[in-house]
Every structure is written in structure tokens, then in C-alpha cells.
Amino acid sequence: GNLGTLLLDPTNIFITRTAATIEPIDPEPPEFDPTEPEPESEEVTIDAATLENQSANVVLEATDNITIQPGVSLNFTTGGGSIRFIADSEGDYLGAFRMDSTQAIVAPGRDVVISGASITAGTIDTSTLLGNAGGITLTASRGDILTGSLLASSGIGSGGEIALQAPAGAISLGPIDTQGILNGGNIGITAANEVALS
């Protein structure tokens, strides 16, 4: 059958190696009273293993920030649906995607899409030995993109496409690999300021 979609859409998302917790939602919210303070924003903490075991499309969308706990890498199951981290979903330039630059997101054969006002990431690896590699797309709407190696190679198929866009910022990244036995993946990098390859 067709793959389903795992979708989360709170204010902030924290990805850790702990059990997932989601703030309870009142089934009958009270009537609006302008004299009372606004309720606290919804925060979601999700266990990394819960995400890694998903073969469905994964869409993590937050109106503000998406943060992967320092020291945590994500190793997704091979193949399956795309993986999307969408910070700053309201487009007010207040939300960022952040993770430990020494860690990695590994998703063999799956597309990885990350967006936010700014992006700080580690290595992103969508390479595979058994088919076509996944693509990697990073978009920072207001700030910079800082990332490690971007790896989208294939042992028997085509390499994945890599696209980076920072229309108001700079880009700093590590080595790129989109090699494939059949075809290499296209690479597109656009930035308002400096592009630095380490």
C-alpha cells in the first residue's frame, strides 16, 4: 500500500533520546478573554528513535524552532518517504533549524528537506548502495546556512540532487558528493553573501 505521513505541527520541536511528550490539548478550550494572559506555546519533545523507525513521509513543522539535542544524530530507516524539517512555518523569520554540527542526519535513499529563517546542521547523508540516492534541499529565508558534508551518492543508481538557498545570508558547508553509477546529481547553491566550502 501507499506510505502514510507522520506530521507534527506545534510551536517548537525538540528531538532527543528520551520518551516523547506532547502537551495535552483541552478538547473544550475556554472562551477568549482579552484581560487574561495568552497561554504558553505548545512544545513537543519527540524521541529520535520514533522518527528513525518511520518509513512513511515525515513532516516536522514548527511555527518557531526545530532543535535536535546536542550529541544526537538521526539514522533513518532505508528507503521510504521524504523527511521534512520545516521551522519558521509562519514565515516571520523567528524560527530556526538547529542541530549539533558534529552530528549527522543519515537517510539512505530518502529526500531530506530543511527550511527555516536560518539553518545550523551537521553532516547530511542520503547516499545508498541499493538504488538512487535521496536529494538534499536546505533553504534559509533570512539568515545563514551552516552545514557539514552533504553526501548523496549511489553505488548502483543515480546520485541525489543538492540545492542550497540563502537569499539573504551566507552559506558555509563541507564536502559535497553526488556521484552515481548511472548519473551524478545536480548541485545548485545560491546565496546573497559568501559561499564558503571547507
Backbone as a ProteinNet text record, in pm:
[ID]
protein_1_A
[PRIMARY]
GNLGTLLLDPTNIFITRTAATIEPIDPEPPEFDPTEPEPESEEVTIDAATLENQSANVVLEATDNITIQPGVSLNFTTGGGSIRFIADSEGDYLGAFRMDSTQAIVAPGRDVVISGASITAGTIDTSTLLGNAGGITLTASRGDILTGSLLASSGIGSGGEIALQAPAGAISLGPIDTQGILNGGNIGITAANEVALS
[TERTIARY]
82.3	0	84.9	21.4	92	139.5	252.5	304	216.4	201.2	130.4	224.3	178.2	257.8	253	370.7	379.2	395.9	299.9	300.4	292.2	383.7	376.6	379.8	298.7	288.2	265.1	359.7	348.9	424.7	452.1	531	680.2	728.8	869.3	877.9	977.5	1001	1142.8	1155.1	1284.3	1297.7	1407.8	1432.1	1544.3	1516.5	1611.4	1615.7	1693.8	1695.6	1613.7	1501.7	1413.1	1274.4	1185.4	1048.3	979	891.1	818.8	715.6	703.8	599.8	533.1	401.8	325.3	228.3	225.6	134.6	-9.2	-89.2	-229.1	-307.1	-403.9	-487.7	-626.4	-675.2	-807.3	-912.2	-998.1	-1097.8	-1201.2	-1218.6	-1312.5	-1241.5	-1165.1	-1089.8	-1183.5	-1141.4	-1226.8	-1246.2	-1351.4	-1376.3	-1265.5	-1239.5	-1132.3	-1165	-1069.4	-1082.7	-962.5	-980.1	-865.8	-792.6	-851.8	-786.7	-691.1	-698.2	-612	-488.2	-374.7	-253.3	-270.7	-195.4	-203.2	-146.7	-200.7	-147.6	-7.4	66.9	202.6	199.7	306.3	315.7	327.4	278.4	288.1	429.6	487.5	620.5	607.8	677.6	675.9	818.5	837.1	964.6	940	1018.7	998.1	1128	1114.3	1230.2	1285.1	1415.8	1479.2	1445.2	1437	1408.3	1270.5	1176.3	1042.3	1047.4	1130.2	1145.6	1222.6	1330.7	1419.7	1349.4	1250.3	1181.6	1067.2	1043.3	933.2	976	901	924.7	829.9	731.4	637.8	703.8	633.7	677.7	679	783.4	795	794.5	699.9	691.5	689.1	798.5	804.9	800.2	691.3	668.4	643.9	722.3	708.7	698	611.7	599.6	725.7	798.9	925.9	1042.2	1099.8	1225.8	1210.2	1300.4	1320.2	1464.2	1480.4	1612.4	1639	1751.1	1797.1	1898.6	1877	1960.2	2107.9	2197.4	2340.9	2382.2	2466.9	2512.9	2423.2	2312.8	2217.4	2225.8	2246.2	2235.4	2105.6	2058	1938.6	1976.9	1943.7	1973.6	1842	1787.1	1656	1665.5	1551.9	1542.7	1560.9	1616.6	1647	1519.4	1521.8	1408.5	1287.3	1175.5	1055.1	1033.1	953.6	912.1	1015.5	982.2	1071.7	1069.9	1170.4	1185.1	1197.5	1103.1	1099.8	1101.1	1195.6	1202.6	1171.8	1056.4	1013.2	1001.3	1104.2	1098.6	1047.8	1004.4	954.7	842.4	749.4	645.2	553	547.5	463.8	534.6	664	738.1	763.5	774.1	801.6	950.1	1033	1178.8	1226.2	1146.5	1182.1	1219.8	1204.2	1227.4	1345.9	1429.4	1549.3	1550.4	1626.1	1658.7	1798.6	1814.3	1944.2	1977.1	2099.2	2149.3	2298.7	2354.7	2497.8	2573.4	2665	2736.2	2829.7	2855.3	2939.6	2858.4	2726.9	2638.7	2587.7	2498.9	2458.1	2310.8	2254.5	2125.2	2153	2124	2150.8	2017.1	1989.6	1860.4	1883.5	1930.5	1966.8	1850.7	1871.9	1773.9	1650.1	1652.9	1535.1	1567.4	1470.9	1489.9	1485.4	1577.2	1580	1565.6	1463.2	1434.7	1434.6	1513.3	1519.1	1500.4	1413	1394.5	1375.2	1405	1389.2	1446.2	1434.2	1495.5	1646.7	1704	1845.4	1858.9	1971.3	1992.2	2132.9	2142.3	2269.7	2257.4	2334.7	2322.7	2460.5	2463	2586.5	2595.3	2649.7	2653.4	2512.5	2478.3	2352.3	2387.6	2344	2386.4	2263.8	2234.5	2122.9	2174.1	2300.4	2362.6	2305.5	2315.4	2268.5	2348.7	2357.9	2425.3	2326.1	2195.6	2095.9	1997.1	2018.5	1924.5	1968	1870.8	1901.9	1914.6	2008.4	2025.7	1913.3	1889.1	1791	1849	1761.8	1805.5	1817.6	1890.3	1907.9	1875.4	1778.8	1739	1741.3	1820.4	1829	1794.3	1700.3	1658.3	1650.4	1730.9	1727.4	1667.9	1551.5	1478.5	1536.3	1602.3	1651.7	1799.8	1849.1	1985.9	2076.3	2171.6	2276.6	2245.1	2316	2318.7	2459.3	2469	2595.4	2575.9	2648.2	2629.8	2761.8	2763.4	2881.5	2875.8	2925.8	2928.2	2786.4	2766.3	2638.5	2666.4	2616.9	2652	2526.5	2524.9	2407.7	2453.7	2536.8	2593.3	2518.9	2535.8	2470.2	2569.6	2560.8	2650.8	2607.9	2476.5	2430.5	2332.8	2286.3	2187.8	2240.6	2151.9	2186.8	2209.2	2301	2323.4	2207.5	2188.6	2079.4	2114.7	2013.3	2034.3	2050.9	2134.6	2156.5	2126.8	2041.4	2004.3	2011.4	2089.9	2102.7	2067.3	1981.5	1940.5	1941.7	2013.8	2016.5	2003.9	1882.9	1864.8	1898.9	1917.1	1953.8	2075.1	2145.8	2256.4	2370.9	2457.1	2575.5	2558.3	2646.4	2644.6	2785.2	2796.1	2921.8	2894.1	2969.4	2940.8	3066.9	3053.4	3163.4	3163.3	3237.7	3245.9	3109.6	3096.4	2973.3	3004.6	2915.2	2932.3	2795.9	2779.8	2654.9	2683.7	2791.2	2828.2	2727.7	2712.2	2627.1	2678.3	2655.4	2698.6	2624.6	2495.3	2417.6	2434.2	2406.7	2418.2	2457.7	2530.2	2559.6	2445.2	2423.2	2316.5	2356.9	2262.3	2288.5	2309.8	2388.8	2417.3	2384.8	2302	2268.8	2285.7	2365.3	2391.5	2370.4	2280.7	2250.6	2254.6	2329.2	2338.5	2356.8	2306.4	2324.1	2465.8	2528.9	2662.9	2758.9	2862.5	2970.2	2924.7	2980.8	2967.2	3105.9	3120	3249.2	3242.1	3335.7	3343.4	3465.6	3443.2	3555.3	3608.1
-119.9	0	123.8	238.8	364.9	398.4	469.1	513	623.7	624.9	733.9	849.8	945	1061.9	1086	1100.3	1140.8	1291.6	1363.9	1510.2	1563.3	1653.5	1727.5	1876.3	1956.3	2098.7	2183	2182.9	2266.7	2397.8	2467.7	2591.3	2560.3	2472.9	2432	2281.1	2224.3	2080.4	2055.7	1966.3	1924	1774	1734.3	1593.1	1546.1	1444.7	1396.9	1244.3	1187.4	1042.1	1006.6	1072.2	1045.8	1014.2	973.2	943.6	1069.1	1053.1	1166.7	1218.2	1350.5	1412.6	1521.4	1522.7	1624.9	1687.7	1818.7	1886.5	1847.3	1814	1778.1	1895.4	1863.5	1966.3	1959.2	2071	2076.8	2059	1955	1933.7	2045.3	2121.7	2233.1	2356.7	2425.3	2541.8	2651.6	2729.8	2835.7	2947.9	3026.9	3141.3	3244.8	3318.1	3416.7	3530	3563.8	3675.6	3766.4	3887.2	3975.1	4022.6	4005.7	4051.3	3946.4	3823.1	3717.6	3702.8	3663.2	3643.3	3529.8	3536.1	3430.2	3300.8	3185.3	3056.7	3032.4	2947.6	2914.7	2841.3	2861.2	2797.4	2646.3	2573.2	2428	2385.5	2301.3	2246.7	2096	2040.7	1895.3	1843.3	1739.6	1667.6	1527.9	1487.5	1356.6	1277.1	1149.2	1061.5	1038	1047.8	1029.6	894.1	789.6	655.7	648.9	726.7	729.2	777.1	876.9	928.5	830.2	778.1	693.7	568.8	521.4	398.7	420.7	546.4	577	554.6	472.4	458	546.4	603.6	695.5	829.7	917.5	1056	1114.2	1188.7	1253.6	1404.5	1474.7	1620.6	1677.6	1739.9	1809.4	1959.1	2021.3	2161.9	2238.8	2343.6	2424.1	2571.5	2643.1	2785.9	2861.2	2805.7	2867.4	2772.8	2710	2637.5	2486	2421.9	2277.8	2256.7	2187.5	2169.5	2021.8	1972.2	1837.8	1850.5	1776.6	1784.7	1763.5	1844.3	1823.5	1679.8	1626.4	1488.9	1385	1428.1	1335.9	1338.5	1221.5	1203.2	1129.4	1141.9	1070.5	974.3	846.5	743.1	678.8	727.9	683.4	549.4	477.7	352.5	377.4	280.2	294.8	299.2	383.4	394.4	456	456.6	513.4	656.6	729	863	969	1089.6	1202.8	1244.6	1323	1370.2	1521.9	1591.6	1737.9	1799.9	1890.7	1970.5	2115.2	2164.6	2298.6	2386.5	2466.2	2564.5	2697.7	2786.2	2918	2903.8	2813	2784.4	2902.8	2998.4	3116.8	3224.2	3205.1	3298.7	3433.3	3437.2	3565.2	3581.8	3492.6	3496.5	3478.6	3414.6	3396.6	3253.1	3162.6	3021.4	2964.4	2886.4	2829.1	2677.2	2611.5	2470	2463.5	2385.9	2380.9	2238.6	2198.6	2071.2	2083	1987.6	1979.6	1959.5	2048.9	2041.6	1921.7	1853.5	1733.3	1606.7	1618.2	1503.4	1493.5	1397.5	1371.8	1334.9	1359.7	1305.2	1208.5	1081.1	977.2	919.2	925.7	879.9	816.9	692.7	629.5	624.9	684.9	680.3	765.4	855.6	937.5	1085.3	1162	1306.1	1371.3	1463.3	1540	1688.1	1750.5	1891.6	1964.8	2071.4	2151.7	2298.3	2366.1	2509.2	2580.7	2709.6	2792.9	2929.6	3020.9	3152.4	3138.2	3045.2	3008.8	2860	2802.4	2658.4	2632.4	2555.2	2503.2	2351.3	2282.5	2137.5	2073.9	1942.3	1867.1	1801.9	1682.4	1605.8	1558.1	1564.7	1509.4	1408.3	1284.9	1175	1097.9	1110.5	1036.1	931.5	897.7	801	661.2	579.8	441.7	354.7	227.2	131.3	54.3	70.2	-19.5	47.1	168.4	238	380.8	469.4	610.1	678.1	768.9	844.5	946.2	986.6	1091.5	1228.7	1326	1463.8	1535.6	1646.8	1729.9	1873.9	1933.5	2071.7	2151	2257.9	2344.9	2487	2549.8	2685.8	2769.8	2875.8	2971.1	3101.8	3137.7	3251.5	3387.8	3396.4	3526.5	3526.4	3416.8	3412.3	3321.7	3259.2	3179.4	3030.2	2956.1	2810.7	2768.8	2693.5	2637.2	2486.5	2410.9	2266.7	2196.3	2067.2	1987.1	1925.3	1804.7	1735.7	1706	1715	1680.8	1565.8	1448.1	1325.7	1263.9	1251	1197	1111.8	1012.7	928.8	795.6	726.7	597.6	496.5	374.2	269.2	204.5	202	138.3	225.5	334.8	419.7	559.3	657.8	798.2	870.6	964.5	1047.7	1143.7	1188	1279.2	1423.7	1503.6	1646.3	1720	1822.4	1905.3	2049.9	2114.7	2254.2	2331.1	2439	2525.4	2668.1	2731.9	2868.6	2951.8	3062.7	3159.9	3298.7	3338.4	3462.2	3590.1	3580.1	3699.2	3674.4	3564.1	3529.5	3463.4	3397.9	3330.1	3179	3103.3	2957.4	2908.1	2822.5	2756.1	2606.7	2528.2	2385.4	2304.4	2175.1	2082.1	2020.6	1911.7	1845.8	1799.7	1796.4	1753.3	1633	1532.2	1415	1374.2	1385.6	1342.3	1242.1	1166.5	1070.8	955.9	903.7	788	707.8	576.8	491.2	529.1	560.2	598.3	746.9	831	976.4	1041.1	1150.4	1230.6	1327.9	1363.1	1456.2	1600.6	1682.5	1825.1	1894.3	2002.5	2081.4	2226.9	2288.1	2429.5	2502.2	2609.3	2686	2834	2898	3039.2	3110.2	3219.7	3295.1	3443.4	3528.2	3672.3	3713.2	3637.1	3671.2	3556.5	3541.9	3448.3	3302.8	3223.1	3078.2	3020.8	2952.8	2900.8	2749	2682.1	2535.8	2494.3	2415.9	2373.9	2237.1
0	0	0	-6.9	-6.3	134	141.4	269.8	324.5	457.4	521.4	548.7	630.4	663.3	813.1	875.9	1015	1017.3	1076.4	1074.9	1216.1	1251.3	1377	1344	1416.5	1383.5	1509	1604.5	1724	1707.3	1818.7	1814.1	1805.7	1896	1896.6	1904.8	1836.8	1841.1	1890.7	1989.7	2041.4	2016.7	1954	1925.9	2017.2	2099.6	2198.8	2196	2286.8	2306.5	2430.5	2448.2	2561.4	2509.4	2597.1	2557.2	2508.4	2408.5	2352.4	2451.1	2457.7	2539.3	2458.9	2461.6	2391.8	2490.3	2496.4	2586.8	2555	2657.3	2630.6	2575.3	2490.1	2428.8	2490.4	2540.8	2601.9	2493	2503.5	2398	2389.9	2500.4	2501.3	2555.7	2469.5	2516.7	2564.6	2664.7	2718.1	2617.6	2639.9	2553.7	2570.6	2465.6	2467.4	2564.2	2651	2744.6	2726.5	2671.2	2642.8	2767.4	2885.3	3008.8	3064.7	3011.7	3061.8	2973.2	3032	2950.8	2853.9	2744.2	2644.9	2701.5	2662.8	2711.9	2659.4	2732.6	2690.2	2556.1	2479.8	2348.9	2365.4	2267.3	2269.6	2234.4	2320.4	2297.5	2282	2185.5	2164.8	2173.5	2255.9	2262.1	2208	2111	2048	2050.5	2077.9	2082.7	1942.7	1930.1	1799.8	1738.4	1820.9	1768.7	1704.9	1756.1	1697.3	1552.6	1527.4	1390.8	1304	1357.1	1277.8	1223.8	1296.6	1256.8	1159.6	1119.8	1029.3	884.1	812.1	668.8	589	657.2	592.4	567.7	495.7	487.9	628.3	660.4	791	768.7	830.5	819.7	960.5	1001.6	1129.9	1099.8	1138.5	1105.9	1235.1	1259.3	1380.1	1341.4	1411.5	1382.6	1423.7	1522.7	1563.1	1532.3	1633.8	1616.1	1612.5	1538.8	1546.7	1593.1	1705.7	1766	1790.6	1740.4	1772.2	1885.5	1991.6	2110.5	2077.2	2137	2115.9	2144.8	2058.5	2073.4	2010.3	1947.8	1888.4	1736.4	1676.6	1532.1	1502.6	1379.5	1336.5	1224.8	1244.2	1144.6	1101.8	991.7	945.8	874.7	876.5	804.3	654.3	584.6	442.4	358.3	256.4	165.4	234.1	164.9	224	178.6	257.6	218.5	249	210.1	232.3	378.8	417.7	554.9	549.1	612.3	604.2	743.4	764	885.6	845.6	887.3	845.4	969	996.7	1104.6	1047.6	1137.7	1094.9	992	1019.2	920.8	894	988.3	967.3	885.5	860.2	776.8	839.5	974.9	1041.4	1074.1	1023.4	1037.8	1181.7	1266	1406.4	1440.3	1345.9	1375.2	1299.3	1367.6	1306.8	1321.5	1232.8	1248.6	1305.6	1416.8	1482.7	1526.1	1498.5	1548.9	1572.3	1644.6	1673.1	1541.7	1511.6	1383.2	1374.9	1488.7	1486.1	1463.2	1456.3	1440.9	1296.5	1270	1131.3	1122.9	1005.3	965.6	851.2	873	773.6	729.8	600.4	546.8	409.9	405.5	277.3	178.1	62.4	-44.9	-22.5	73.8	105.6	89.2	42.9	30.5	167.8	192.8	317.3	282.2	339.8	314.7	447.9	457.9	580.7	544.2	617.3	594.6	727.8	728	846.3	817.2	911.5	893.2	880.5	957.2	945.3	973.3	931.2	945.8	997.5	1105.9	1153.8	1157.8	1077.1	1065.1	1066.4	1078.7	1068.1	931.6	927.5	803.3	767.5	640	590.7	482.7	501.6	414.1	365	237.4	175.6	76.9	88.7	-2.3	17.5	-87.6	-79.3	-174.3	-141.1	-228.6	-314.3	-288.4	-346.2	-439.8	-479.3	-567	-586.1	-610.7	-626.7	-490.2	-481.6	-357.3	-341.9	-219.6	-194.7	-222.4	-240.8	-259.2	-126.3	-126.6	-7.2	-44.7	25.9	-0.9	129.4	133.5	250.6	208.4	280.5	247.9	373.8	380.3	491.7	440.3	489.9	433.3	471.3	589.2	634	670.1	726.7	775.9	695	767.3	703.8	708.2	623.4	629.4	669.3	779.2	824	833.1	751.2	748.9	724.6	754.1	729.3	591.5	578.9	449.4	402.5	270.9	207.5	111.7	146.6	75.2	15	-117.1	-186.9	-304.2	-275.8	-381.1	-387.8	-501.1	-520.7	-574.7	-520	-565.7	-695.8	-725.7	-849.4	-928.7	-870.1	-937.5	-962.4	-944	-966.9	-835	-837.7	-720.8	-699.9	-577.7	-545.9	-576.9	-601	-625	-492.6	-492.5	-374.1	-410.7	-330.5	-354.7	-223.7	-222.4	-105.3	-145.2	-65.2	-93.5	34	31	140.7	77.7	38.2	-38	37.5	171.2	248	336.5	313.5	402	329.3	409.2	357.2	375.3	309.5	320.2	350.1	451.7	482.4	489	412.8	405.4	387.4	415.1	398.5	260.3	242.1	111.6	61.5	-71.5	-137.3	-225.7	-222.9	-308.9	-363.5	-495.6	-560.7	-672.2	-658.4	-762.5	-771.1	-892.3	-913.9	-1030.9	-1028.4	-1138.8	-1266.7	-1255.4	-1373	-1404.9	-1306	-1324.8	-1193.8	-1205.4	-1087.9	-1062.8	-937.2	-904	-928.2	-969.3	-988.9	-855.3	-858.8	-738.7	-768.5	-684.7	-700.4	-568.4	-567.9	-445.4	-476	-399.5	-418.7	-284.3	-276.6	-151.9	-182.2	-91.6	-107.4	-73.7	18.5	63.5	32.4	111.5	81	84.8	-5	-2.5	27.4	141.6	183.7	191.3	122.7	122.7	202	308.4	391.6	350.2
[MASK]
++++++++++++++++++++++++++++++++++++++++++++++++++++++++++++++++++++++++++++++++++++++++++++++++++++++++++++++++++++++++++++++++++++++++++++++++++++++++++++++++++++++++++++++++++++++++++++++++++++++

